[in-house]
Amino acid sequence: MKTSSQRMTALASPDKFAALMAGLLFGLGLGFSQMIDRDRVLGFLDVTGQWDPTLAFVMGGAVAVTLITFRFILRRPYPILGDRFYLPTRKDIDPLLLGGAALFGIGWGIAGYCPGPGLAALTLGIWNPVLFCLALLAGSWAYQALTAFLAKPHTPRSPASPPPSV
């Protein structure tokens, strides 16, 4: 069992601190670009009404930064605070990926939030992001429960077998 000082040392490790700083910077960027405003996101998705292109510029900026910096970062033999890069290896598109993407898009279109902005919007002091985060947690729990249930082997009962006696 870890002592409290061992737990504090694990929490204060350089990789955890870097992850915290990256998350804070990401949240600050979301707030600065107004992407935690669900009306701005829903305005981007409303292509037949009052379309708001702001999100396209934010996404374009993120893609440009990624295209430029990943070339240099992936030339390194390993990350600064890790022993290897964790890159996706699968290249196929399966039904789970398509279903997850569709569910994500539907939720984004209804709520106006995806997980990052939803968490950052908790700082606004309004109920929408709270309800979104509760739904996010419920959906995550439901997914874990469903996949665990589906992973268990189930033996079907034959129709001729008698019910178990009590």
C-alpha positions as CSV (number, residue, x, y, z in Angstrom):
1,M,0.0,0.0,0.0
2,K,1.3,3.4,-0.9
3,T,1.9,6.1,1.7
4,S,0.5,9.6,1.2
5,S,4.0,10.9,0.4
6,Q,4.4,8.2,-2.3
7,R,1.0,9.2,-3.8
8,M,2.0,12.8,-3.8
9,T,5.3,12.0,-5.5
10,A,3.4,10.1,-8.2
11,L,1.0,13.0,-8.7
12,A,3.9,15.5,-8.9
13,S,5.8,13.5,-11.5
14,P,7.0,15.6,-14.5
15,D,4.6,13.8,-17.0
16,K,1.6,14.4,-14.8
17,F,2.5,18.0,-14.4
18,A,3.0,18.4,-18.2
19,A,-0.4,16.8,-18.8
20,L,-2.0,19.2,-16.3
21,M,-0.3,22.2,-18.0
22,A,-1.4,20.9,-21.5
23,G,-4.9,20.5,-20.2
24,L,-5.0,24.0,-18.7
25,L,-3.5,25.5,-21.9
26,F,-6.1,23.6,-24.0
27,G,-8.9,24.8,-21.8
28,L,-7.6,28.4,-21.9
29,G,-7.5,28.1,-25.7
30,L,-11.1,26.8,-25.8
31,G,-12.2,29.7,-23.6
32,F,-10.2,32.3,-25.6
33,S,-11.6,31.1,-28.9
34,Q,-15.1,31.0,-27.4
35,M,-15.5,27.2,-28.2
36,I,-17.0,26.7,-24.7
37,D,-20.0,28.7,-25.9
38,R,-22.5,26.1,-27.1
39,D,-24.4,28.7,-29.1
40,R,-21.2,29.4,-31.2
41,V,-20.7,25.7,-31.9
42,L,-24.4,25.2,-32.7
43,G,-24.1,28.3,-35.0
44,F,-21.3,26.5,-36.9
45,L,-23.5,23.4,-37.3
46,D,-26.5,25.5,-38.5
47,V,-25.4,25.7,-42.2
48,T,-28.9,26.6,-43.4
49,G,-29.5,29.4,-41.0
50,Q,-27.2,32.0,-39.3
51,W,-23.9,30.1,-40.0
52,D,-21.0,31.1,-37.8
53,P,-17.6,30.1,-39.4
54,T,-15.6,30.7,-36.2
55,L,-15.2,27.0,-35.4
56,A,-13.8,26.3,-38.9
57,F,-11.0,28.9,-38.3
58,V,-10.2,27.3,-34.9
59,M,-10.1,23.8,-36.4
60,G,-8.1,25.1,-39.3
61,G,-5.5,26.6,-36.9
62,A,-5.3,23.4,-34.9
63,V,-4.8,21.3,-38.1
64,A,-2.1,23.7,-39.3
65,V,-0.2,23.5,-36.0
66,T,-0.5,19.7,-36.0
67,L,0.7,19.3,-39.6
68,I,3.8,21.5,-38.9
69,T,4.8,20.3,-35.5
70,F,4.2,16.5,-35.8
71,R,6.9,16.4,-38.5
72,F,9.5,17.6,-36.0
73,I,8.1,15.7,-33.0
74,L,7.9,12.3,-34.6
75,R,11.6,12.6,-35.8
76,R,12.6,12.2,-32.2
77,P,13.3,8.6,-31.1
78,Y,10.9,9.0,-28.1
79,P,8.9,11.8,-26.3
80,I,10.5,14.1,-23.8
81,L,8.6,12.7,-20.9
82,G,8.0,9.1,-22.1
83,D,9.8,6.0,-23.4
84,R,7.8,5.7,-26.7
85,F,5.2,7.3,-28.8
86,Y,1.7,5.8,-28.7
87,L,0.4,6.1,-32.2
88,P,-2.7,4.3,-33.6
89,T,-1.9,1.1,-35.5
90,R,-5.3,0.2,-36.9
91,K,-6.1,1.5,-40.3
92,D,-9.5,-0.2,-40.9
93,I,-12.9,1.4,-40.4
94,D,-15.2,-0.9,-38.5
95,P,-18.8,-0.6,-37.3
96,L,-17.8,0.4,-33.8
97,L,-15.8,3.3,-35.1
98,L,-18.7,4.4,-37.4
99,G,-21.2,4.0,-34.6
100,G,-19.1,5.9,-32.1
101,A,-18.5,8.7,-34.6
102,A,-22.2,9.0,-35.4
103,L,-23.1,9.0,-31.7
104,F,-20.4,11.7,-31.0
105,G,-21.8,13.8,-33.9
106,I,-25.4,13.5,-32.7
107,G,-24.4,14.4,-29.2
108,W,-22.3,17.3,-30.4
109,G,-25.2,18.6,-32.5
110,I,-27.8,18.3,-29.7
111,A,-25.7,19.6,-26.8
112,G,-23.2,21.9,-28.6
113,Y,-20.4,20.4,-26.6
114,C,-17.8,17.7,-27.0
115,P,-15.8,16.4,-24.0
116,G,-13.0,19.1,-23.9
117,P,-15.2,22.1,-24.2
118,G,-17.9,20.5,-22.0
119,L,-15.4,20.2,-19.2
120,A,-14.0,23.7,-19.7
121,A,-17.5,25.1,-19.8
122,L,-18.1,23.9,-16.2
123,T,-16.2,27.2,-15.3
124,L,-19.1,29.2,-16.7
125,G,-21.4,28.5,-13.8
126,I,-24.4,27.4,-15.9
127,W,-26.3,24.1,-16.0
128,N,-25.8,23.1,-19.6
129,P,-22.3,21.8,-19.2
130,V,-23.1,20.1,-15.9
131,L,-25.9,18.2,-17.5
132,F,-23.6,17.4,-20.5
133,C,-20.9,16.1,-18.2
134,L,-23.4,13.9,-16.3
135,A,-24.7,12.5,-19.6
136,L,-21.0,11.9,-20.6
137,L,-20.3,9.9,-17.4
138,A,-23.6,8.0,-17.8
139,G,-22.8,7.1,-21.4
140,S,-19.2,6.0,-20.5
141,W,-20.6,3.8,-17.8
142,A,-23.3,2.3,-20.1
143,Y,-20.6,1.6,-22.7
144,Q,-18.4,-0.2,-20.2
145,A,-21.3,-2.2,-18.8
146,L,-22.5,-3.2,-22.3
147,T,-19.1,-4.2,-23.6
148,A,-18.4,-6.2,-20.4
149,F,-21.8,-7.9,-20.8
150,L,-21.2,-8.7,-24.5
151,A,-17.7,-10.0,-23.8
152,K,-19.0,-12.7,-21.4
153,P,-19.7,-16.0,-23.0
154,H,-23.5,-16.8,-22.8
155,T,-24.7,-20.3,-23.2
156,P,-28.2,-20.4,-24.7
157,R,-30.8,-22.7,-23.2
158,S,-32.3,-25.2,-25.5
159,P,-36.1,-24.9,-25.7
160,A,-36.5,-28.6,-24.6
161,S,-34.6,-28.2,-21.4
162,P,-36.8,-27.9,-18.3
163,P,-36.5,-24.7,-16.2
164,P,-34.2,-25.0,-13.2
165,S,-35.9,-26.3,-10.1
166,V,-35.9,-24.2,-7.0
